[in-house]
Amino acid sequence: MIRRRHAVLSGGLIQGGTNSNVVPGKVVLKLDRRMICEESPVELESALHSRIDDAMRGLPGFSIYIRRLLMAHALAPLPGNQPLVQALYKHASALFGETIEGTGTPLYTDAR
């Protein structure tokens, strides 16, 4: 598995305007902030809002509305599941002939 060592922020959707010679009255930008497992999604959201607010400050006549579409939390160990997890590691390691350890993925998917 490839483990990402840095976070990713991408603008996946930009919409606005009606024609190339008309200044749009509204622009919609959808951002996707992918995390690494060690990050806190709540802290990241707060930091992202702060950066956007800082960027908008000093732009008179502009306003911004921010709405969260989804917040995914990293997979974390659950109380009492250690015997099952250890059994899975043991049998997977025997099957594949190498040490298997648990890892998460830095993306939103049921595989995380």
Jmol script that loads the backbone (N, CA, C; Angstrom):
load data "model"
ATOM      1  N   MET A   1       0.828  -1.165   0.000  1.00  0.00           N
ATOM      2  CA  MET A   1       0.000   0.000   0.000  1.00  0.00           C
ATOM      3  C   MET A   1       0.878   1.236   0.000  1.00  0.00           C
ATOM      4  N   ILE A   2       0.534   2.213  -0.794  1.00  0.00           N
ATOM      5  CA  ILE A   2       1.244   3.488  -0.804  1.00  0.00           C
ATOM      6  C   ILE A   2       0.642   4.360   0.281  1.00  0.00           C
ATOM      7  N   ARG A   3       1.476   4.833   1.167  1.00  0.00           N
ATOM      8  CA  ARG A   3       0.988   5.690   2.250  1.00  0.00           C
ATOM      9  C   ARG A   3       1.394   7.124   1.961  1.00  0.00           C
ATOM     10  N   ARG A   4       0.416   7.987   1.820  1.00  0.00           N
ATOM     11  CA  ARG A   4       0.671   9.394   1.529  1.00  0.00           C
ATOM     12  C   ARG A   4       1.252  10.052   2.767  1.00  0.00           C
ATOM     13  N   ARG A   5       2.279  10.875   2.580  1.00  0.00           N
ATOM     14  CA  ARG A   5       2.921  11.543   3.703  1.00  0.00           C
ATOM     15  C   ARG A   5       2.542  13.021   3.783  1.00  0.00           C
ATOM     16  N   HIS A   6       1.694  13.468   2.898  1.00  0.00           N
ATOM     17  CA  HIS A   6       1.250  14.859   2.928  1.00  0.00           C
ATOM     18  C   HIS A   6      -0.223  14.927   2.525  1.00  0.00           C
ATOM     19  N   ALA A   7      -0.849  15.986   2.945  1.00  0.00           N
ATOM     20  CA  ALA A   7      -2.265  16.177   2.635  1.00  0.00           C
ATOM     21  C   ALA A   7      -2.424  16.766   1.239  1.00  0.00           C
ATOM     22  N   VAL A   8      -3.633  16.676   0.715  1.00  0.00           N
ATOM     23  CA  VAL A   8      -3.917  17.182  -0.627  1.00  0.00           C
ATOM     24  C   VAL A   8      -5.166  18.051  -0.563  1.00  0.00           C
ATOM     25  N   LEU A   9      -5.107  19.214  -1.194  1.00  0.00           N
ATOM     26  CA  LEU A   9      -6.269  20.090  -1.339  1.00  0.00           C
ATOM     27  C   LEU A   9      -6.473  20.323  -2.822  1.00  0.00           C
ATOM     28  N   SER A  10      -7.668  20.004  -3.312  1.00  0.00           N
ATOM     29  CA  SER A  10      -7.930  20.218  -4.734  1.00  0.00           C
ATOM     30  C   SER A  10      -9.279  20.896  -4.920  1.00  0.00           C
ATOM     31  N   GLY A  11      -9.351  21.714  -5.939  1.00  0.00           N
ATOM     32  CA  GLY A  11     -10.613  22.338  -6.344  1.00  0.00           C
ATOM     33  C   GLY A  11     -11.227  21.454  -7.413  1.00  0.00           C
ATOM     34  N   GLY A  12     -12.192  20.659  -7.042  1.00  0.00           N
ATOM     35  CA  GLY A  12     -12.754  19.683  -7.968  1.00  0.00           C
ATOM     36  C   GLY A  12     -13.852  20.234  -8.846  1.00  0.00           C
ATOM     37  N   LEU A  13     -14.442  21.371  -8.445  1.00  0.00           N
ATOM     38  CA  LEU A  13     -15.528  21.945  -9.224  1.00  0.00           C
ATOM     39  C   LEU A  13     -15.479  23.457  -9.105  1.00  0.00           C
ATOM     40  N   ILE A  14     -15.519  24.145 -10.237  1.00  0.00           N
ATOM     41  CA  ILE A  14     -15.609  25.597 -10.277  1.00  0.00           C
ATOM     42  C   ILE A  14     -16.719  25.938 -11.257  1.00  0.00           C
ATOM     43  N   GLN A  15     -17.728  26.683 -10.791  1.00  0.00           N
ATOM     44  CA  GLN A  15     -18.844  27.082 -11.637  1.00  0.00           C
ATOM     45  C   GLN A  15     -19.088  28.568 -11.467  1.00  0.00           C
ATOM     46  N   GLY A  16     -19.421  29.251 -12.559  1.00  0.00           N
ATOM     47  CA  GLY A  16     -19.775  30.662 -12.448  1.00  0.00           C
ATOM     48  C   GLY A  16     -19.869  31.319 -13.804  1.00  0.00           C
ATOM     49  N   GLY A  17     -20.719  32.315 -13.874  1.00  0.00           N
ATOM     50  CA  GLY A  17     -20.835  33.112 -15.085  1.00  0.00           C
ATOM     51  C   GLY A  17     -21.753  32.513 -16.129  1.00  0.00           C
ATOM     52  N   THR A  18     -22.021  33.353 -17.132  1.00  0.00           N
ATOM     53  CA  THR A  18     -22.887  32.947 -18.227  1.00  0.00           C
ATOM     54  C   THR A  18     -22.201  33.040 -19.579  1.00  0.00           C
ATOM     55  N   ASN A  19     -21.111  33.821 -19.648  1.00  0.00           N
ATOM     56  CA  ASN A  19     -20.392  33.983 -20.902  1.00  0.00           C
ATOM     57  C   ASN A  19     -18.999  34.523 -20.607  1.00  0.00           C
ATOM     58  N   SER A  20     -18.109  34.410 -21.568  1.00  0.00           N
ATOM     59  CA  SER A  20     -16.724  34.827 -21.353  1.00  0.00           C
ATOM     60  C   SER A  20     -16.567  36.338 -21.211  1.00  0.00           C
ATOM     61  N   ASN A  21     -17.519  37.118 -21.663  1.00  0.00           N
ATOM     62  CA  ASN A  21     -17.405  38.571 -21.583  1.00  0.00           C
ATOM     63  C   ASN A  21     -18.285  39.183 -20.477  1.00  0.00           C
ATOM     64  N   VAL A  22     -18.760  38.331 -19.532  1.00  0.00           N
ATOM     65  CA  VAL A  22     -19.622  38.792 -18.451  1.00  0.00           C
ATOM     66  C   VAL A  22     -18.989  38.397 -17.113  1.00  0.00           C
ATOM     67  N   VAL A  23     -18.856  39.398 -16.220  1.00  0.00           N
ATOM     68  CA  VAL A  23     -18.340  39.101 -14.885  1.00  0.00           C
ATOM     69  C   VAL A  23     -19.426  38.352 -14.115  1.00  0.00           C
ATOM     70  N   PRO A  24     -19.113  37.166 -13.594  1.00  0.00           N
ATOM     71  CA  PRO A  24     -20.148  36.392 -12.894  1.00  0.00           C
ATOM     72  C   PRO A  24     -20.575  37.058 -11.595  1.00  0.00           C
ATOM     73  N   GLY A  25     -21.859  36.974 -11.306  1.00  0.00           N
ATOM     74  CA  GLY A  25     -22.376  37.481 -10.043  1.00  0.00           C
ATOM     75  C   GLY A  25     -22.147  36.507  -8.905  1.00  0.00           C
ATOM     76  N   LYS A  26     -21.892  35.240  -9.258  1.00  0.00           N
ATOM     77  CA  LYS A  26     -21.689  34.202  -8.255  1.00  0.00           C
ATOM     78  C   LYS A  26     -20.735  33.152  -8.826  1.00  0.00           C
ATOM     79  N   VAL A  27     -19.840  32.679  -7.993  1.00  0.00           N
ATOM     80  CA  VAL A  27     -18.935  31.595  -8.366  1.00  0.00           C
ATOM     81  C   VAL A  27     -19.002  30.544  -7.260  1.00  0.00           C
ATOM     82  N   VAL A  28     -19.118  29.282  -7.646  1.00  0.00           N
ATOM     83  CA  VAL A  28     -19.140  28.171  -6.698  1.00  0.00           C
ATOM     84  C   VAL A  28     -17.851  27.381  -6.872  1.00  0.00           C
ATOM     85  N   LEU A  29     -17.188  27.136  -5.758  1.00  0.00           N
ATOM     86  CA  LEU A  29     -15.947  26.360  -5.754  1.00  0.00           C
ATOM     87  C   LEU A  29     -16.111  25.244  -4.734  1.00  0.00           C
ATOM     88  N   LYS A  30     -15.941  24.007  -5.162  1.00  0.00           N
ATOM     89  CA  LYS A  30     -15.987  22.867  -4.237  1.00  0.00           C
ATOM     90  C   LYS A  30     -14.568  22.346  -4.050  1.00  0.00           C
ATOM     91  N   LEU A  31     -14.152  22.319  -2.785  1.00  0.00           N
ATOM     92  CA  LEU A  31     -12.812  21.868  -2.429  1.00  0.00           C
ATOM     93  C   LEU A  31     -12.873  20.486  -1.812  1.00  0.00           C
ATOM     94  N   ASP A  32     -11.829  19.725  -2.029  1.00  0.00           N
ATOM     95  CA  ASP A  32     -11.679  18.404  -1.423  1.00  0.00           C
ATOM     96  C   ASP A  32     -10.349  18.400  -0.692  1.00  0.00           C
ATOM     97  N   ARG A  33     -10.379  18.297   0.632  1.00  0.00           N
ATOM     98  CA  ARG A  33      -9.161  18.282   1.433  1.00  0.00           C
ATOM     99  C   ARG A  33      -8.947  16.869   1.937  1.00  0.00           C
ATOM    100  N   ARG A  34      -8.015  16.159   1.316  1.00  0.00           N
ATOM    101  CA  ARG A  34      -7.680  14.794   1.733  1.00  0.00           C
ATOM    102  C   ARG A  34      -6.655  14.869   2.857  1.00  0.00           C
ATOM    103  N   MET A  35      -6.837  14.021   3.851  1.00  0.00           N
ATOM    104  CA  MET A  35      -5.994  14.061   5.038  1.00  0.00           C
ATOM    105  C   MET A  35      -5.039  12.877   5.086  1.00  0.00           C
ATOM    106  N   ILE A  36      -4.027  13.038   5.925  1.00  0.00           N
ATOM    107  CA  ILE A  36      -3.255  11.882   6.330  1.00  0.00           C
ATOM    108  C   ILE A  36      -3.847  11.418   7.656  1.00  0.00           C
ATOM    109  N   CYS A  37      -3.632  10.184   8.011  1.00  0.00           N
ATOM    110  CA  CYS A  37      -4.322   9.562   9.151  1.00  0.00           C
ATOM    111  C   CYS A  37      -4.107  10.288  10.474  1.00  0.00           C
ATOM    112  N   GLU A  38      -2.972  10.934  10.652  1.00  0.00           N
ATOM    113  CA  GLU A  38      -2.652  11.562  11.925  1.00  0.00           C
ATOM    114  C   GLU A  38      -3.353  12.900  12.119  1.00  0.00           C
ATOM    115  N   GLU A  39      -4.013  13.428  11.103  1.00  0.00           N
ATOM    116  CA  GLU A  39      -4.620  14.748  11.194  1.00  0.00           C
ATOM    117  C   GLU A  39      -6.024  14.697  11.799  1.00  0.00           C
ATOM    118  N   SER A  40      -6.417  15.797  12.407  1.00  0.00           N
ATOM    119  CA  SER A  40      -7.755  15.948  12.977  1.00  0.00           C
ATOM    120  C   SER A  40      -8.637  16.689  11.970  1.00  0.00           C
ATOM    121  N   PRO A  41      -9.737  16.087  11.519  1.00  0.00           N
ATOM    122  CA  PRO A  41     -10.588  16.764  10.543  1.00  0.00           C
ATOM    123  C   PRO A  41     -11.205  18.051  11.086  1.00  0.00           C
ATOM    124  N   VAL A  42     -11.491  18.116  12.371  1.00  0.00           N
ATOM    125  CA  VAL A  42     -12.078  19.320  12.958  1.00  0.00           C
ATOM    126  C   VAL A  42     -11.069  20.470  12.928  1.00  0.00           C
ATOM    127  N   GLU A  43      -9.816  20.183  13.297  1.00  0.00           N
ATOM    128  CA  GLU A  43      -8.767  21.207  13.258  1.00  0.00           C
ATOM    129  C   GLU A  43      -8.485  21.650  11.826  1.00  0.00           C
ATOM    130  N   LEU A  44      -8.489  20.693  10.889  1.00  0.00           N
ATOM    131  CA  LEU A  44      -8.243  21.036   9.494  1.00  0.00           C
ATOM    132  C   LEU A  44      -9.324  21.942   8.940  1.00  0.00           C
ATOM    133  N   GLU A  45     -10.571  21.649   9.268  1.00  0.00           N
ATOM    134  CA  GLU A  45     -11.668  22.478   8.779  1.00  0.00           C
ATOM    135  C   GLU A  45     -11.531  23.906   9.311  1.00  0.00           C
ATOM    136  N   SER A  46     -11.203  24.036  10.587  1.00  0.00           N
ATOM    137  CA  SER A  46     -11.024  25.355  11.183  1.00  0.00           C
ATOM    138  C   SER A  46      -9.883  26.119  10.508  1.00  0.00           C
ATOM    139  N   ALA A  47      -8.759  25.442  10.272  1.00  0.00           N
ATOM    140  CA  ALA A  47      -7.610  26.076   9.626  1.00  0.00           C
ATOM    141  C   ALA A  47      -7.939  26.483   8.190  1.00  0.00           C
ATOM    142  N   LEU A  48      -8.681  25.646   7.474  1.00  0.00           N
ATOM    143  CA  LEU A  48      -9.054  25.963   6.097  1.00  0.00           C
ATOM    144  C   LEU A  48      -9.980  27.188   6.065  1.00  0.00           C
ATOM    145  N   HIS A  49     -10.942  27.250   6.975  1.00  0.00           N
ATOM    146  CA  HIS A  49     -11.828  28.415   7.061  1.00  0.00           C
ATOM    147  C   HIS A  49     -11.022  29.676   7.333  1.00  0.00           C
ATOM    148  N   SER A  50     -10.041  29.580   8.234  1.00  0.00           N
ATOM    149  CA  SER A  50      -9.205  30.740   8.564  1.00  0.00           C
ATOM    150  C   SER A  50      -8.424  31.225   7.350  1.00  0.00           C
ATOM    151  N   ARG A  51      -7.873  30.287   6.592  1.00  0.00           N
ATOM    152  CA  ARG A  51      -7.105  30.674   5.398  1.00  0.00           C
ATOM    153  C   ARG A  51      -7.993  31.331   4.344  1.00  0.00           C
ATOM    154  N   ILE A  52      -9.184  30.793   4.172  1.00  0.00           N
ATOM    155  CA  ILE A  52     -10.118  31.375   3.203  1.00  0.00           C
ATOM    156  C   ILE A  52     -10.530  32.771   3.660  1.00  0.00           C
ATOM    157  N   ASP A  53     -10.849  32.917   4.949  1.00  0.00           N
ATOM    158  CA  ASP A  53     -11.206  34.229   5.488  1.00  0.00           C
ATOM    159  C   ASP A  53     -10.071  35.227   5.302  1.00  0.00           C
ATOM    160  N   ASP A  54      -8.834  34.802   5.566  1.00  0.00           N
ATOM    161  CA  ASP A  54      -7.673  35.674   5.383  1.00  0.00           C
ATOM    162  C   ASP A  54      -7.529  36.106   3.924  1.00  0.00           C
ATOM    163  N   ALA A  55      -7.764  35.178   3.002  1.00  0.00           N
ATOM    164  CA  ALA A  55      -7.644  35.495   1.578  1.00  0.00           C
ATOM    165  C   ALA A  55      -8.727  36.469   1.131  1.00  0.00           C
ATOM    166  N   MET A  56      -9.909  36.382   1.710  1.00  0.00           N
ATOM    167  CA  MET A  56     -11.023  37.249   1.321  1.00  0.00           C
ATOM    168  C   MET A  56     -10.939  38.634   1.961  1.00  0.00           C
ATOM    169  N   ARG A  57     -10.241  38.718   3.088  1.00  0.00           N
ATOM    170  CA  ARG A  57     -10.098  40.011   3.766  1.00  0.00           C
ATOM    171  C   ARG A  57      -9.381  40.979   2.838  1.00  0.00           C
ATOM    172  N   GLY A  58      -9.849  42.155   2.736  1.00  0.00           N
ATOM    173  CA  GLY A  58      -9.214  43.141   1.862  1.00  0.00           C
ATOM    174  C   GLY A  58      -9.759  43.110   0.450  1.00  0.00           C
ATOM    175  N   LEU A  59     -10.785  42.321   0.191  1.00  0.00           N
ATOM    176  CA  LEU A  59     -11.434  42.302  -1.130  1.00  0.00           C
ATOM    177  C   LEU A  59     -12.832  42.912  -0.975  1.00  0.00           C
ATOM    178  N   PRO A  60     -12.924  44.241  -1.010  1.00  0.00           N
ATOM    179  CA  PRO A  60     -14.224  44.874  -0.802  1.00  0.00           C
ATOM    180  C   PRO A  60     -15.224  44.474  -1.888  1.00  0.00           C
ATOM    181  N   GLY A  61     -16.478  44.311  -1.478  1.00  0.00           N
ATOM    182  CA  GLY A  61     -17.527  43.967  -2.428  1.00  0.00           C
ATOM    183  C   GLY A  61     -17.703  42.472  -2.625  1.00  0.00           C
ATOM    184  N   PHE A  62     -16.844  41.664  -2.011  1.00  0.00           N
ATOM    185  CA  PHE A  62     -16.950  40.214  -2.134  1.00  0.00           C
ATOM    186  C   PHE A  62     -17.452  39.637  -0.818  1.00  0.00           C
ATOM    187  N   SER A  63     -18.237  38.610  -0.897  1.00  0.00           N
ATOM    188  CA  SER A  63     -18.657  37.888   0.296  1.00  0.00           C
ATOM    189  C   SER A  63     -18.488  36.404   0.030  1.00  0.00           C
ATOM    190  N   ILE A  64     -18.449  35.659   1.099  1.00  0.00           N
ATOM    191  CA  ILE A  64     -18.217  34.220   0.959  1.00  0.00           C
ATOM    192  C   ILE A  64     -19.155  33.457   1.889  1.00  0.00           C
ATOM    193  N   TYR A  65     -19.593  32.318   1.425  1.00  0.00           N
ATOM    194  CA  TYR A  65     -20.427  31.415   2.218  1.00  0.00           C
ATOM    195  C   TYR A  65     -19.760  30.050   2.156  1.00  0.00           C
ATOM    196  N   ILE A  66     -19.473  29.467   3.301  1.00  0.00           N
ATOM    197  CA  ILE A  66     -18.797  28.163   3.363  1.00  0.00           C
ATOM    198  C   ILE A  66     -19.758  27.146   3.960  1.00  0.00           C
ATOM    199  N   ARG A  67     -19.867  26.004   3.296  1.00  0.00           N
ATOM    200  CA  ARG A  67     -20.731  24.928   3.787  1.00  0.00           C
ATOM    201  C   ARG A  67     -19.976  23.610   3.659  1.00  0.00           C
ATOM    202  N   ARG A  68     -19.928  22.856   4.733  1.00  0.00           N
ATOM    203  CA  ARG A  68     -19.291  21.542   4.711  1.00  0.00           C
ATOM    204  C   ARG A  68     -20.230  20.549   4.042  1.00  0.00           C
ATOM    205  N   LEU A  69     -19.689  19.768   3.108  1.00  0.00           N
ATOM    206  CA  LEU A  69     -20.473  18.720   2.461  1.00  0.00           C
ATOM    207  C   LEU A  69     -20.278  17.383   3.153  1.00  0.00           C
ATOM    208  N   LEU A  70     -19.063  17.137   3.652  1.00  0.00           N
ATOM    209  CA  LEU A  70     -18.749  15.854   4.271  1.00  0.00           C
ATOM    210  C   LEU A  70     -17.516  16.013   5.143  1.00  0.00           C
ATOM    211  N   MET A  71     -17.526  15.363   6.310  1.00  0.00           N
ATOM    212  CA  MET A  71     -16.324  15.293   7.125  1.00  0.00           C
ATOM    213  C   MET A  71     -16.091  13.825   7.472  1.00  0.00           C
ATOM    214  N   ALA A  72     -15.001  13.287   6.974  1.00  0.00           N
ATOM    215  CA  ALA A  72     -14.658  11.890   7.234  1.00  0.00           C
ATOM    216  C   ALA A  72     -13.604  11.833   8.326  1.00  0.00           C
ATOM    217  N   HIS A  73     -13.768  10.916   9.233  1.00  0.00           N
ATOM    218  CA  HIS A  73     -12.789  10.703  10.300  1.00  0.00           C
ATOM    219  C   HIS A  73     -11.971   9.456   9.982  1.00  0.00           C
ATOM    220  N   ALA A  74     -10.694   9.492  10.352  1.00  0.00           N
ATOM    221  CA  ALA A  74      -9.816   8.348  10.114  1.00  0.00           C
ATOM    222  C   ALA A  74     -10.284   7.144  10.929  1.00  0.00           C
ATOM    223  N   LEU A  75     -10.055   5.983  10.401  1.00  0.00           N
ATOM    224  CA  LEU A  75     -10.381   4.752  11.105  1.00  0.00           C
ATOM    225  C   LEU A  75      -9.508   4.644  12.350  1.00  0.00           C
ATOM    226  N   ALA A  76     -10.111   4.335  13.472  1.00  0.00           N
ATOM    227  CA  ALA A  76      -9.378   4.227  14.734  1.00  0.00           C
ATOM    228  C   ALA A  76      -9.724   2.903  15.398  1.00  0.00           C
ATOM    229  N   PRO A  77      -8.806   2.379  16.218  1.00  0.00           N
ATOM    230  CA  PRO A  77      -9.100   1.130  16.927  1.00  0.00           C
ATOM    231  C   PRO A  77     -10.335   1.278  17.814  1.00  0.00           C
ATOM    232  N   LEU A  78     -11.102   0.225  17.906  1.00  0.00           N
ATOM    233  CA  LEU A  78     -12.289   0.213  18.753  1.00  0.00           C
ATOM    234  C   LEU A  78     -12.011  -0.597  20.017  1.00  0.00           C
ATOM    235  N   PRO A  79     -12.592  -0.198  21.135  1.00  0.00           N
ATOM    236  CA  PRO A  79     -12.388  -0.960  22.372  1.00  0.00           C
ATOM    237  C   PRO A  79     -12.863  -2.411  22.210  1.00  0.00           C
ATOM    238  N   GLY A  80     -12.036  -3.341  22.639  1.00  0.00           N
ATOM    239  CA  GLY A  80     -12.417  -4.749  22.627  1.00  0.00           C
ATOM    240  C   GLY A  80     -12.158  -5.493  21.331  1.00  0.00           C
ATOM    241  N   ASN A  81     -11.672  -4.832  20.299  1.00  0.00           N
ATOM    242  CA  ASN A  81     -11.482  -5.543  19.033  1.00  0.00           C
ATOM    243  C   ASN A  81     -10.067  -6.095  18.859  1.00  0.00           C
ATOM    244  N   GLN A  82      -9.202  -5.899  19.839  1.00  0.00           N
ATOM    245  CA  GLN A  82      -7.803  -6.327  19.711  1.00  0.00           C
ATOM    246  C   GLN A  82      -7.637  -7.828  19.464  1.00  0.00           C
ATOM    247  N   PRO A  83      -8.382  -8.734  20.124  1.00  0.00           N
ATOM    248  CA  PRO A  83      -8.217 -10.165  19.832  1.00  0.00           C
ATOM    249  C   PRO A  83      -8.527 -10.496  18.359  1.00  0.00           C
ATOM    250  N   LEU A  84      -9.562  -9.910  17.801  1.00  0.00           N
ATOM    251  CA  LEU A  84      -9.890 -10.135  16.395  1.00  0.00           C
ATOM    252  C   LEU A  84      -8.814  -9.569  15.479  1.00  0.00           C
ATOM    253  N   VAL A  85      -8.361  -8.366  15.775  1.00  0.00           N
ATOM    254  CA  VAL A  85      -7.325  -7.728  14.956  1.00  0.00           C
ATOM    255  C   VAL A  85      -6.054  -8.565  14.977  1.00  0.00           C
ATOM    256  N   GLN A  86      -5.630  -9.026  16.134  1.00  0.00           N
ATOM    257  CA  GLN A  86      -4.409  -9.837  16.229  1.00  0.00           C
ATOM    258  C   GLN A  86      -4.546 -11.157  15.467  1.00  0.00           C
ATOM    259  N   ALA A  87      -5.729 -11.775  15.528  1.00  0.00           N
ATOM    260  CA  ALA A  87      -5.956 -13.018  14.785  1.00  0.00           C
ATOM    261  C   ALA A  87      -5.873 -12.766  13.282  1.00  0.00           C
ATOM    262  N   LEU A  88      -6.436 -11.655  12.820  1.00  0.00           N
ATOM    263  CA  LEU A  88      -6.363 -11.321  11.389  1.00  0.00           C
ATOM    264  C   LEU A  88      -4.916 -11.079  10.953  1.00  0.00           C
ATOM    265  N   TYR A  89      -4.141 -10.333  11.758  1.00  0.00           N
ATOM    266  CA  TYR A  89      -2.729 -10.104  11.445  1.00  0.00           C
ATOM    267  C   TYR A  89      -1.975 -11.426  11.349  1.00  0.00           C
ATOM    268  N   LYS A  90      -2.203 -12.303  12.325  1.00  0.00           N
ATOM    269  CA  LYS A  90      -1.493 -13.582  12.394  1.00  0.00           C
ATOM    270  C   LYS A  90      -1.779 -14.426  11.152  1.00  0.00           C
ATOM    271  N   HIS A  91      -3.059 -14.579  10.810  1.00  0.00           N
ATOM    272  CA  HIS A  91      -3.420 -15.430   9.682  1.00  0.00           C
ATOM    273  C   HIS A  91      -3.055 -14.800   8.335  1.00  0.00           C
ATOM    274  N   ALA A  92      -3.176 -13.490   8.224  1.00  0.00           N
ATOM    275  CA  ALA A  92      -2.769 -12.819   6.984  1.00  0.00           C
ATOM    276  C   ALA A  92      -1.262 -12.928   6.789  1.00  0.00           C
ATOM    277  N   SER A  93      -0.504 -12.779   7.869  1.00  0.00           N
ATOM    278  CA  SER A  93       0.953 -12.905   7.776  1.00  0.00           C
ATOM    279  C   SER A  93       1.352 -14.308   7.342  1.00  0.00           C
ATOM    280  N   ALA A  94       0.688 -15.327   7.884  1.00  0.00           N
ATOM    281  CA  ALA A  94       0.976 -16.715   7.496  1.00  0.00           C
ATOM    282  C   ALA A  94       0.600 -16.942   6.030  1.00  0.00           C
ATOM    283  N   LEU A  95      -0.505 -16.407   5.607  1.00  0.00           N
ATOM    284  CA  LEU A  95      -0.978 -16.596   4.232  1.00  0.00           C
ATOM    285  C   LEU A  95      -0.052 -15.941   3.216  1.00  0.00           C
ATOM    286  N   PHE A  96       0.391 -14.705   3.504  1.00  0.00           N
ATOM    287  CA  PHE A  96       1.198 -13.964   2.538  1.00  0.00           C
ATOM    288  C   PHE A  96       2.693 -14.115   2.752  1.00  0.00           C
ATOM    289  N   GLY A  97       3.114 -14.771   3.836  1.00  0.00           N
ATOM    290  CA  GLY A  97       4.529 -14.998   4.074  1.00  0.00           C
ATOM    291  C   GLY A  97       5.302 -13.749   4.436  1.00  0.00           C
ATOM    292  N   GLU A  98       4.630 -12.757   4.961  1.00  0.00           N
ATOM    293  CA  GLU A  98       5.291 -11.529   5.411  1.00  0.00           C
ATOM    294  C   GLU A  98       4.455 -10.912   6.523  1.00  0.00           C
ATOM    295  N   THR A  99       5.081 -10.047   7.291  1.00  0.00           N
ATOM    296  CA  THR A  99       4.371  -9.415   8.395  1.00  0.00           C
ATOM    297  C   THR A  99       3.319  -8.455   7.863  1.00  0.00           C
ATOM    298  N   ILE A 100       2.107  -8.638   8.319  1.00  0.00           N
ATOM    299  CA  ILE A 100       1.002  -7.765   7.929  1.00  0.00           C
ATOM    300  C   ILE A 100       0.628  -6.917   9.130  1.00  0.00           C
ATOM    301  N   GLU A 101       0.562  -5.620   8.922  1.00  0.00           N
ATOM    302  CA  GLU A 101       0.170  -4.692   9.977  1.00  0.00           C
ATOM    303  C   GLU A 101      -0.995  -3.849   9.482  1.00  0.00           C
ATOM    304  N   GLY A 102      -1.754  -3.308  10.394  1.00  0.00           N
ATOM    305  CA  GLY A 102      -2.881  -2.459  10.039  1.00  0.00           C
ATOM    306  C   GLY A 102      -2.437  -1.066   9.656  1.00  0.00           C
ATOM    307  N   THR A 103      -3.023  -0.551   8.615  1.00  0.00           N
ATOM    308  CA  THR A 103      -2.783   0.832   8.204  1.00  0.00           C
ATOM    309  C   THR A 103      -4.099   1.409   7.710  1.00  0.00           C
ATOM    310  N   GLY A 104      -4.174   2.716   7.698  1.00  0.00           N
ATOM    311  CA  GLY A 104      -5.336   3.401   7.144  1.00  0.00           C
ATOM    312  C   GLY A 104      -4.964   4.050   5.831  1.00  0.00           C
ATOM    313  N   THR A 105      -5.955   4.510   5.133  1.00  0.00           N
ATOM    314  CA  THR A 105      -5.699   5.228   3.886  1.00  0.00           C
ATOM    315  C   THR A 105      -6.177   6.659   4.046  1.00  0.00           C
ATOM    316  N   PRO A 106      -5.469   7.629   3.459  1.00  0.00           N
ATOM    317  CA  PRO A 106      -5.823   9.034   3.630  1.00  0.00           C
ATOM    318  C   PRO A 106      -6.868   9.506   2.616  1.00  0.00           C
ATOM    319  N   LEU A 107      -7.942   8.801   2.502  1.00  0.00           N
ATOM    320  CA  LEU A 107      -8.983   9.195   1.565  1.00  0.00           C
ATOM    321  C   LEU A 107     -10.320   8.714   2.064  1.00  0.00           C
ATOM    322  N   TYR A 108     -11.376   9.257   1.496  1.00  0.00           N
ATOM    323  CA  TYR A 108     -12.699   8.846   1.929  1.00  0.00           C
ATOM    324  C   TYR A 108     -13.159   7.639   1.129  1.00  0.00           C
ATOM    325  N   THR A 109     -13.246   6.521   1.786  1.00  0.00           N
ATOM    326  CA  THR A 109     -13.661   5.285   1.168  1.00  0.00           C
ATOM    327  C   THR A 109     -13.978   4.287   2.265  1.00  0.00           C
ATOM    328  N   ASP A 110     -14.765   3.307   1.960  1.00  0.00           N
ATOM    329  CA  ASP A 110     -15.037   2.272   2.947  1.00  0.00           C
ATOM    330  C   ASP A 110     -13.780   1.456   3.259  1.00  0.00           C
ATOM    331  N   ALA A 111     -12.742   1.569   2.451  1.00  0.00           N
ATOM    332  CA  ALA A 111     -11.502   0.837   2.678  1.00  0.00           C
ATOM    333  C   ALA A 111     -10.634   1.468   3.750  1.00  0.00           C
ATOM    334  N   ARG A 112     -10.963   2.684   4.188  1.00  0.00           N
ATOM    335  CA  ARG A 112     -10.097   3.319   5.179  1.00  0.00           C
ATOM    336  C   ARG A 112     -10.149   2.579   6.485  1.00  0.00           C
TER     337      ARG A 112
END
end "model"
wireframe off; spacefill off
backbone 0.3
color backbone group
